[in-house]
Amino acid sequence: MTEGDAGKPSAAGRVCTVTTLWDSLDNVRQFVARNLAAGADHMFIFLDAPAPDVGEYLEGLDAVTVVRTGKRYWRGHRPDDLNVRQIVNANTASYLLSPFDSVRWLFHIDGDEVLDIDRDELLSSDAPVARLSVLESVSRAHWDGPVDRFKRTPTPEELVRLTRLGVIPRPHLHEYFHGHIRGKVGMRPTLDLRLSIHNVFTRAGERVVAQPSPEWHVLHYDCWSSEEFLRKWASPMASRKAKFAGRRGRLRDAVNAVLDTPSLADEERDRRLMDIYNTYIADDVTALEEAGLLVAPRSDLHTPRGLGPDREAVHRLLDHLVSVERRYFMSPRRKAHPRELFEELLRSGSLDADLQSRLAATLARPPATVATVADSDGAERRNGGTDRS
């Protein structure tokens, strides 16, 4: 399908992603290349820590907008919780893009995730929120080539069968997937909804129903090798204070117990960490293959369209948004609605005529009608906006 197909005007829209990132240059290169080839037109990357080489690389890419989240950005009040920082950054991007109708979807993804979508179907959908189901990379100690096998979500019957075969200890998705099980969401950028980690919420904290599709996935490259396991859980970049429940909590405790034993020689420490990898992470690839649970990602390559003629205006508005207080992008409990921010910007007289017109049109747009469900775990309210896996 091409832009302008009869009856499908939304197919001309753009797909964007937003990510809070701190990683090596090699991993960032791979992350960007994979997503641009898989369906993203433009990526917004918020650097969570100083990384001059990464920042310089990203700033040289036409299809990427990089934001350095330093003291000016956080105005001296950087949240300790990574989830909170991610949500603030995601909604900065959403509010930034809300005046630009050319952007149809904004997806909040992590640095180890890649879109796996049918763009034609996605861009033709009029759903306010889309759900990407997770496909998690198989984990094996070493790969001779690219990671090309991913675990799909099993049925309850398949989980029981895997348990009987001894592949997993009990029939639960948390024993089958090593990372999150909820997948990720995307939405039309707007001032009236909040993009979170795995869900979209109204300003009142109600979870918005997200439309799924068998053709919409996110590839999660979670500990796909023993080396990646060590990088994620035992390297200086690892968040050793992170709190997890269940299997991931036991994994975190086991890794910390090894790292917090200074008397261990390097060889013994590495051996124990590999024992943990084999116990908690390594997959029985043969058994999963025989069970029909492994799939390959899409092979069709996408040419990113960038932001097109809106690029300069997006960046001009971004300059304004990164310099204001972050409270506008926090939990609704802070009682600072982004509409108030847009109104203040209009009154300030600091916007050019183009941005003034765009912001005025955004404020005049009525809120979208969305279906909501009760937030069963109370995460939006309890965690000030976070909804953890």
N, C-alpha and C positions, 0 to 999 in steps of 0.2 A: 504494500500500500504506500502511496506517496502522499505528500502534503496536498491538501485541497481535494481529496477524494470526496465525491458527492455523498452527502448524508453523514459525514464523519468530520465535522469541522475541527473537533478537538485533536485530531490526529496531527495537526500542525504544531502542537505544543511541545515544550521542552521538558526533559527529565533532569532534575538536579539532585545532588546529594549534599549532605552536610555531615562533617566528621570532626570530632575533637581528637587530636593526634599527638602522640609523642613516640617516635620510633626511629630506627636507623634509616639512613638515606636509601640503602638498597631495598629495604622493605617498603618504604614510601614510594619509590619508583614503581615497584611491582603492584602495589595497591592502586595507584593512579592509573597505570596502564591497563590493568585488568578491568577496572570499572568503566573507563572511557571506551574500551573495546566491547564491553558487555551491554551498553545501553545508556550510560550517563552522557548528557550533553555538556554539563558544567558541574564542577565540584567545588564546594566551599569547605576549606580546611582551616580549622582553628588550632594553631600550635599551642599545646598545653605546657610547653617548657621551651626555654631558649634552645634553638637548634639552627645555627646560622647556615650550615650547609643545606639542610632540608628547606629552610625558608628561601634561600637563594634559588634552589632548584625549582620549587613550586612557583615562585614569582616569575620564572621564565616560561611558564606554560600558559598559553592563551585560554585553555579550557579549565583553568583552576584559578580560584580567588583565595588567597591565603591571608589569614588574620593572625597577627602575633598578639597573644593575650598576655601582655605584660602589665606593669603597674598602671599605665594610662587606661588600659581596658578595664581592669577590675577596680580601679580607683581606690586601691589600698584594702579592698575587702574580698580577696580571692577565697571562695568557698573551699573548705577542706575536702568535702565529698566530691569525688569525681563525677558521680551521677548528676549532682546539682550543676557542676560546670558544663557537663554535656548538654543538659536541658537548656541552660541559659544560652549557650552557643547555638543550639538548634533553633531556638525561637528568635534569636537575633537574625538568623538567616531567613526564617519564615516571615517575620515582619518586614525585613528588608525587601523580600521578593513580592510581598503582597500587592504593591502597586503595578506589577508587571504581568499582564495577562499572558504573555508569551510563555511563562513558566507554568506548566500544568501540574507537575508533581515535584515534591521535595521529599526525599527519603533520608531518614536519619540512620546512618550506618557507622559501624566501628572500623578501625584500621585493619582488621583481619576479615572484613566482609566484602562481598562483591555481588552486584546485581545479577540476577539470572531471570530475565523477564521477556515476555512477548510484548514488545513495544507497541505493536499495532493494536493489540487488545487493550493494553493499559491506557494508551492515549485516546482510545475510542470510548473508554468507560466514563460515565458521568458520576460515579461514586465519589463522595467527598473524602473518603479515606480508603486506602488499599492495604491489604495485609500480604506480606511476603512470608511464605512458610520457609522454614529453615531446611537447608541441605548441608549437612556437616561433613567436612572432609574426613576420609578414613585416616586413621593414625597408624603409621608403620615407622619403624626406626629410621629407615632410609628409603628414598625414592630414586630410581634410576633416571626418571624423566619428570615431566610436570605432574602436579597433583591432578588426577583426572577421575577419581572415584569418590563419590559422596553418598552419605547415608540419607535416605529419605525417611520420613516419619512412618513408623510401622503401625499396623492396626493392633488393637488389644490382643487379638489372637496370635499375631506374629510375635508380640512381646512375650506371651506365655510360652510359645514354641522356643524362643531364644533362651528363656530361663531353663526349660527342660533340657536343652542341649548344653547348658553350662556356659553359654556365651555371656550372659549377664546374671547377676546374683538374684534379681527379683524383677518381676514384670512391670517396670516403671520407666517412663521416658528419661528420668534423671539418671538412670543406670545405663541407658543406651546412648544418649547424647552426653558429651563431655562439657559442652557449653550450654547456652540458653536454649529453651524449647519453644519460646513464644514467637520467634521470628521477628520481623521488623515491619514498620508501617511507613506509609507515605501519605501526603495530603496536598491539597491545593493551598499554597501559602496564603495565610489570612491573619487578621488581627484578633479574631474571635475564637480561635481554637489554639490549644497548646500541644506542641509536639514533644512527646516524652521518649523514654528509651524503647519501649515495646508497644506503646499505645498512644492514642491521641485523646485529649480531654477537652471538655468545655471549660469556660472560665469558672463555672460553678463546681468543677471537679468531677463531672460525670464522664464516664468513658464512652467514646464515640464508637459505634459499630463500624468495623472495618470490613470491606468486601474482599473475600479471598478469591483465588483462582488457581486451578491446577497448573497454570502457566506462569505464575508469579512466585519467584523464590529469591532467597538471599543465600549465597554460598558462604558458609562460615568455615574459614581456614583456622580451625581451633586445634592447636597442638598436633598438626599434621605429621610431624616427625619428632624424634627424640630431641633433636637440636632445638626445634621450635618450642617444645615443652620446657626445656631448660631456660630459654629466653623469656618465656611468658611467666614462669613460676619461680625461677631461681636466679635470674640475672639482676643487675643493678636497676633495670627498668621495671622489675616486677613490683607490684603493690603488695608488700608482705603483710600489711595491716588490714587488708580487705577482709570483710566478714562474709562468709558463705555458709549455707546450711547443707545438711546431708552429705552426699558423696564429695562435693567440691570443698566443703568444710573440712572433711577428713583428709583430703588431699592437701589443702593448705596447711593443716597442722603437721602432717607428715613431712612436708618439705621444710617447714620452719624448724622442726625438731632437728633435722640434719644440718641446716645452715646455722643453727644456734649452738652447735657443738664444736667449739674452736679446736678441740684436741684431735679432731679427725684429720688424718693426712689427706692430701688432695685426691689420691687414688681411691681411698676408702669412701670419701665423700661422694665422688662421682659414681662409684659402684652402688651406693645406697640410693642416690637419686635415680639411677637407671632402674633399680628394683621398684621404686615408687612408680616410675613411668610404666613399667611392664604390668604392675598391679592395677593401676587406676586408669591408664590412658590407652595403651596399645590395643588395637582392635584385632579380632580374629577375622581377617579379611576373607579367608576361604569360606568360613561359615556364613558370613554376611552375604557373600556372593551367591552361595548355594541357596540361601533363603530368598534371593531375589530382592534384596534391600538396597543394592548399590546402583547408582545412576551416574551418568556422565553429564557435565554441564553443557549448555548450549554452545554450539561451535560457530554460529554465524557472528560475524564481526560487525561492529557498529562504528560509523564515522561521527564523532561528536560534533554538534552544531554550535557549541559555545552559547553565549548569550546574545549573539547577533547584534543588531543595532541598539539593543538596550544596555549593552555592556558599560558604556561610559556613565550612563545615568545610574545604573546599579552601584557602581563604584563611588559616584559622588554622594549618593544617599548613605552608603556604607561609612564614609568618612564622618558623617553626622552621627550615625548610630553607635559607632565604637567609642565615641567620646562622651556619651551620656551615662547616667547612673544605670547600673545593671538591674536595679529594682524593677524596671519595666519588663524585664525578661524572666523574673523569678516567679515563684508560686503566686497564685491569685490571693493567697493570704496576706501578701504584702500590700494588697489593695492599690496597685499601680497598674492601670490598664494601658496597654500600648496605644489605644486610641487617644489617651491623654498626651502621650508623647508626640504623636503625629500632630495633634492640635497645637501643642507648644511649639513645634518646629514651624508650623504655618504662621503662628503669631510672631515668631522671632524675626522674620524677614531675612533669614540667612539662606533661604533656598532660592535657586534660580527658578525662572518661570515654568520650565518643564517639570521640575520636581513639585512645585506648588500645585500644578494642575493634577499631577498623578496622585499626590497625597490627598487632595480634596476629593477626588473621585473615589479613592479607597474609603475614606470616611463616610461618603454618601452611600456606599454599597451596603445593602441590608445583610445581616448575618445569614449564613447558609443554614438551611433546615437540615438537621442531622438526627439520626436515631441514636439513642444512648441506652446504656445498661448500667446497673449499679456496679460500682467498683468493688468487687467481692472481697479483695484483700485490704482495701482501704489505703493502698500504697500512695495514691495521689495526695491524700490528706495527711497521712501519718508521717511521710518522709519529705513533706514540703515540696512535692513535685516529682520525686523519684519513684520509679516503679521497677524494682529489682527483679532479676531472674531468679 
